[in-house]
């Protein structure tokens, strides 16, 4: 059984042609000037138990003296763990991150002790697509829907408590999962404790920081001018898009995309495999800067060989216009690359 969320599986890169980027324009994400770095920043926050996700995002905004901060994927007040928070211009990618898979460490409490073998058997039956209706206390409509459990590993069983690692589709309710497993076991069960260990490309790695660490890093920079701690606790927005298939474009195409133009074949330098028509993709410069989110108009196979025509339609612009020079023209009222 794999412990990997589907969207995080490694893809191969298909290179259409060789191209170089002019060092006079843009920069690698890590080298952006601090003001732009923070405006295009993301915080892999370790949410504590107690406050709401909205409160935590507001605290991040206030600590960094910013106007906007948005979290990706609400956690109940009592739930702790990975809560990605996007800053300023990075809030444009929140929707794409909301759809990414999640992983949880869950403590389920059985209402009666059950044989270990039976518990493991029933838990394995819940891997795959399942029907769920959101609980009464939820922010969405209580309509029956299908959610997928990618993997469910029983880590430990002690008496009536079952510790599990669960990788699941966005929008899966762990409290409901525990309730349903209790019904299947015939003894009843409830969720006793929950921690999110992964939200798309963000996990419990060295980038996970607490509110106190974020505050300390900001004060070190404010008082002494040292940017290094702040750059360690705030990540480039590109980290939040790592789960999406990647399209790499030439310098000549960047500014047109920043103005909302669709991406045409001549501007595409390389792409990743396994892209299907209609997939959300991330468009990057040759320096690795996120330019926009787009919807694929072709599959990877067709993108690799097409010489003319549209490759993807721009859905959400991330980079502001003017970072790269304008080298496109108007044609029949539409911007083309």
C-alpha positions as CSV (number, residue, x, y, z in Angstrom):
1,X,0.0,0.0,0.0
2,X,1.4,3.4,-1.0
3,X,1.6,6.3,1.4
4,X,1.7,8.9,-1.3
5,X,-1.0,11.3,-2.3
6,X,-1.8,10.8,-6.0
7,X,-1.0,14.4,-7.0
8,X,2.4,14.3,-5.5
9,X,3.7,11.4,-7.6
10,X,6.7,12.4,-9.6
11,X,6.2,13.2,-13.3
12,X,8.7,13.2,-16.1
13,X,9.6,16.3,-18.0
14,X,9.2,16.6,-21.8
15,X,11.4,19.2,-23.4
16,X,10.1,20.7,-26.6
17,X,13.1,22.8,-27.4
18,X,16.2,24.5,-25.8
19,X,15.7,28.0,-24.4
20,X,17.6,30.4,-22.1
21,X,16.2,33.1,-19.8
22,X,17.6,36.7,-19.8
23,X,19.1,37.3,-16.4
24,X,18.1,41.0,-16.7
25,X,14.4,40.1,-16.0
26,X,12.8,38.3,-13.0
27,X,14.8,36.1,-10.6
28,X,14.7,32.7,-9.1
29,X,11.9,32.7,-6.4
30,X,14.3,32.4,-3.5
31,X,16.2,35.6,-4.6
32,X,13.3,38.0,-4.9
33,X,13.6,41.3,-3.0
34,X,12.1,40.8,0.4
35,X,9.0,42.9,-0.2
36,X,8.1,40.8,-3.3
37,X,9.2,37.7,-1.6
38,X,6.7,38.2,1.2
39,X,3.9,39.3,-1.1
40,X,4.4,36.0,-3.0
41,X,4.9,34.0,0.2
42,X,3.4,31.0,1.8
43,X,3.7,29.9,5.4
44,X,3.6,26.2,6.3
45,X,2.0,26.8,9.7
46,X,1.6,24.3,12.5
47,X,-1.9,25.2,13.8
48,X,-2.3,24.8,17.5
49,X,-5.4,23.2,19.0
50,X,-7.9,25.8,20.2
51,X,-8.2,28.8,17.7
52,X,-10.1,28.6,14.4
53,X,-8.3,28.5,11.1
54,X,-9.6,32.0,10.3
55,X,-8.2,33.3,13.6
56,X,-4.8,31.8,12.9
57,X,-4.6,33.2,9.4
58,X,-5.5,36.6,10.8
59,X,-2.7,36.3,13.4
60,X,-0.2,35.5,10.6
61,X,-1.4,38.6,8.7
62,X,-0.9,40.8,11.8
63,X,2.5,39.4,12.7
64,X,3.8,40.1,9.2
65,X,2.0,43.5,9.0
66,X,0.2,42.5,5.8
67,X,-3.2,43.3,4.4
68,X,-4.2,39.8,3.3
69,X,-3.6,36.3,4.3
70,X,-5.8,33.3,3.4
71,X,-5.6,29.7,4.7
72,X,-6.1,26.6,2.6
73,X,-8.3,24.0,4.0
74,X,-10.2,24.7,7.3
75,X,-9.3,22.8,10.4
76,X,-11.7,22.5,13.3
77,X,-10.6,24.5,16.4
78,X,-9.6,21.4,18.3
79,X,-7.6,20.0,15.4
80,X,-3.9,20.8,15.0
81,X,-1.4,20.4,12.3
82,X,-0.5,21.6,8.8
83,X,-2.4,24.8,7.8
84,X,-0.9,26.5,4.7
85,X,-1.4,30.3,4.9
86,X,-1.0,32.3,1.7
87,X,0.2,36.0,1.9
88,X,-1.0,38.9,-0.2
89,X,-0.7,38.1,-3.9
90,X,-0.3,34.4,-3.1
91,X,-3.9,34.2,-2.0
92,X,-4.7,33.9,-5.7
93,X,-3.6,30.2,-5.5
94,X,-5.7,29.2,-2.5
95,X,-8.4,27.6,-4.6
96,X,-5.9,25.3,-6.3
97,X,-4.4,24.3,-3.0
98,X,-7.8,23.6,-1.5
99,X,-8.4,20.8,-4.0
100,X,-5.1,19.0,-3.1
101,X,-5.2,15.7,-1.1
102,X,-4.8,15.7,2.7
103,X,-3.2,13.3,5.2
104,X,-4.3,12.9,8.8
105,X,-3.1,11.2,11.9
106,X,-6.4,10.2,13.6
107,X,-7.1,8.6,17.0
108,X,-10.4,6.6,16.8
109,X,-12.0,5.4,20.0
110,X,-14.1,2.2,19.7
111,X,-17.1,2.0,22.0
112,X,-16.1,-1.6,22.8
113,X,-12.9,-3.5,22.5
114,X,-12.6,-5.5,19.3
115,X,-10.2,-8.2,18.0
116,X,-7.2,-6.6,16.4
117,X,-7.5,-8.6,13.2
118,X,-11.1,-7.5,12.8
119,X,-10.3,-3.9,13.2
120,X,-7.5,-4.0,10.6
121,X,-9.8,-5.9,8.2
122,X,-12.6,-3.4,8.5
123,X,-10.2,-0.4,8.2
124,X,-8.8,-1.8,4.9
125,X,-12.3,-2.0,3.5
126,X,-12.6,1.8,3.6
127,X,-9.7,2.4,1.2
128,X,-11.1,3.6,-2.2
129,X,-14.2,5.7,-3.0
130,X,-16.9,6.0,-0.4
131,X,-20.1,7.9,0.1
132,X,-20.1,10.7,2.7
133,X,-22.7,13.2,3.8
134,X,-21.1,16.2,5.7
135,X,-22.0,16.3,9.4
136,X,-24.5,18.7,10.8
137,X,-21.8,21.1,12.0
138,X,-20.2,21.8,8.6
139,X,-19.7,24.8,6.3
140,X,-21.0,23.0,3.2
141,X,-24.4,21.7,2.0
142,X,-25.3,18.3,3.5
143,X,-25.5,16.5,0.2
144,X,-24.3,12.9,-0.3
145,X,-21.1,12.9,-2.2
146,X,-18.2,10.6,-3.1
147,X,-14.8,11.0,-1.5
148,X,-11.7,8.8,-1.9
149,X,-9.5,7.3,0.7
150,X,-6.1,6.8,-0.9
151,X,-4.5,4.9,1.9
152,X,-5.4,4.0,5.5
153,X,-2.7,2.5,7.7
154,X,-3.4,1.3,11.3
155,X,-0.4,2.4,13.2
156,X,-1.3,1.2,16.7
157,X,-4.2,-0.4,18.6
158,X,-4.4,-0.1,22.4
159,X,-7.6,-1.2,24.1
160,X,-10.4,0.8,22.5
161,X,-8.1,3.3,20.8
162,X,-7.0,2.9,17.2
163,X,-4.3,5.2,15.8
164,X,-4.5,5.6,12.0
165,X,-2.7,7.4,9.2
166,X,-5.2,8.4,6.5
167,X,-4.5,9.9,3.1
168,X,-7.7,11.2,1.5
169,X,-9.3,13.4,-1.1
170,X,-10.0,17.0,-0.1
171,X,-13.3,17.4,1.6
172,X,-13.2,14.1,3.4
173,X,-14.7,14.3,7.0
174,X,-12.6,12.2,9.4
175,X,-15.2,12.4,12.1
176,X,-17.7,10.8,9.7
177,X,-15.1,8.2,8.6
178,X,-14.6,7.1,12.2
179,X,-18.4,6.9,12.8
180,X,-18.9,4.8,9.7
181,X,-16.1,2.4,10.6
182,X,-17.7,2.0,14.0
183,X,-20.9,1.0,12.3
184,X,-19.1,-1.5,10.1
185,X,-17.3,-3.0,13.2
186,X,-20.6,-3.3,15.0
187,X,-19.3,-1.6,18.1
188,X,-19.6,2.1,17.3
189,X,-16.7,4.5,17.2
190,X,-15.9,8.2,17.4
191,X,-13.0,10.5,16.5
192,X,-11.1,11.3,19.7
193,X,-8.2,13.3,18.4
194,X,-7.0,14.5,15.0
195,X,-3.9,16.1,13.5
196,X,-3.3,17.0,9.8
197,X,0.1,15.8,8.7
198,X,-0.1,16.9,5.1
199,X,-2.0,19.3,2.9
200,X,-1.0,18.8,-0.7
201,X,2.7,19.7,-1.1
202,X,2.9,20.9,2.5
203,X,3.9,18.4,5.2
204,X,5.5,18.0,8.6
205,X,9.0,18.7,7.4
206,X,11.6,21.4,8.2
207,X,9.4,24.1,6.7
208,X,6.6,23.6,9.3
209,X,6.7,26.6,11.7
210,X,4.8,27.8,14.7
211,X,3.3,31.2,15.3
212,X,6.0,31.9,17.8
213,X,8.8,31.0,15.3
214,X,7.1,33.3,12.7
215,X,6.9,36.2,15.2
216,X,10.6,35.7,16.3
217,X,11.8,35.7,12.7
218,X,9.9,38.9,11.9
219,X,11.3,40.7,14.9
220,X,14.9,39.6,14.1
221,X,14.4,41.2,10.7
222,X,12.6,44.3,12.0
223,X,15.2,45.0,14.7
224,X,18.4,44.0,13.0
225,X,17.7,43.8,9.3
226,X,18.6,40.1,9.1
227,X,16.3,38.6,6.4
228,X,17.6,35.0,6.7
229,X,15.2,33.8,9.5
230,X,12.2,35.4,7.8
231,X,13.1,33.7,4.5
232,X,13.3,30.4,6.3
233,X,9.8,30.6,7.8
234,X,8.1,32.1,4.7
235,X,8.3,30.0,1.5
236,X,7.9,31.1,-2.1
237,X,4.4,30.7,-3.5
238,X,5.8,28.1,-5.9
239,X,5.9,25.6,-3.0
240,X,2.1,25.8,-2.9
241,X,1.9,24.7,-6.6
242,X,4.2,21.7,-6.5
243,X,1.3,19.3,-6.7
244,X,0.2,20.7,-10.1
245,X,1.5,19.6,-13.5
246,X,4.1,22.1,-14.8
247,X,4.4,24.1,-18.0
248,X,7.6,26.1,-18.6
249,X,7.4,29.0,-21.0
250,X,9.9,31.3,-22.8
251,X,10.6,34.9,-21.6
252,X,8.8,36.2,-24.7
253,X,5.5,34.6,-23.5
254,X,5.6,35.7,-19.9
255,X,4.1,39.2,-20.0
256,X,1.3,38.2,-22.3
257,X,0.3,35.5,-19.8
258,X,0.5,38.2,-17.1
259,X,-2.1,40.1,-19.0
260,X,-4.5,37.1,-19.2
261,X,-3.6,35.8,-22.7
262,X,-3.9,32.1,-23.4
263,X,-0.7,30.2,-23.9
264,X,0.1,29.3,-27.5
265,X,2.4,26.5,-28.6
266,X,5.4,28.7,-29.7
267,X,5.7,29.9,-26.1
268,X,5.9,26.5,-24.5
269,X,9.4,25.2,-23.8
270,X,8.8,22.1,-21.6
271,X,5.9,20.3,-19.9
272,X,5.3,17.4,-17.5
273,X,3.7,14.1,-18.4
274,X,0.2,12.8,-17.5
275,X,-1.6,16.1,-18.3
276,X,-5.1,15.6,-19.5
277,X,-7.5,18.0,-21.2
278,X,-9.1,20.2,-18.6
279,X,-6.5,19.7,-15.9
280,X,-5.4,22.6,-13.9
281,X,-1.7,23.3,-14.6
282,X,0.9,25.8,-13.2
283,X,2.8,28.0,-15.7
284,X,6.4,28.9,-14.8
285,X,9.2,31.0,-16.3
286,X,12.5,29.4,-17.1
287,X,13.8,30.7,-13.8
288,X,11.1,28.7,-11.9
289,X,8.8,31.7,-11.1
290,X,5.1,31.0,-11.0
291,X,3.3,33.0,-13.7
292,X,-0.3,31.8,-13.7
293,X,-2.7,28.9,-13.2
294,X,-4.1,27.6,-16.4
295,X,-6.5,25.0,-17.8
296,X,-4.9,22.5,-20.2
297,X,-6.4,22.6,-23.7
298,X,-4.5,19.6,-24.8
299,X,-3.0,16.4,-23.3
300,X,0.8,16.1,-22.7
301,X,1.1,13.9,-25.8
302,X,-0.4,16.6,-28.0
303,X,1.4,19.5,-26.2
304,X,4.8,17.9,-26.9
305,X,4.3,17.9,-30.7
306,X,1.9,20.7,-31.6
307,X,3.5,23.7,-33.5
308,X,0.6,26.1,-33.6
309,X,-2.6,26.7,-31.6
310,X,-3.5,27.1,-28.0
311,X,-2.0,24.9,-25.3
312,X,-3.7,26.2,-22.2
313,X,-6.2,29.0,-21.2
314,X,-5.1,31.3,-18.4
315,X,-7.4,31.0,-15.3
316,X,-5.6,32.9,-12.6
317,X,-2.6,35.3,-13.0
318,X,0.0,35.2,-10.2
319,X,2.9,37.3,-11.5
320,X,2.2,41.0,-12.0
321,X,2.7,42.5,-15.5
322,X,6.0,44.2,-16.2
323,X,8.4,41.8,-14.6
324,X,9.4,40.6,-18.1
325,X,9.3,42.9,-21.2
326,X,6.3,43.1,-23.4
327,X,7.0,41.2,-26.6
328,X,3.5,40.3,-27.8
329,X,1.0,42.1,-30.0
330,X,-2.8,42.5,-30.3
331,X,-4.6,40.5,-33.0
332,X,-8.3,40.8,-33.6
333,X,-8.8,42.3,-30.2
334,X,-7.1,39.4,-28.5
335,X,-3.6,39.1,-26.9
336,X,-1.5,36.4,-28.5
337,X,1.9,35.0,-27.8
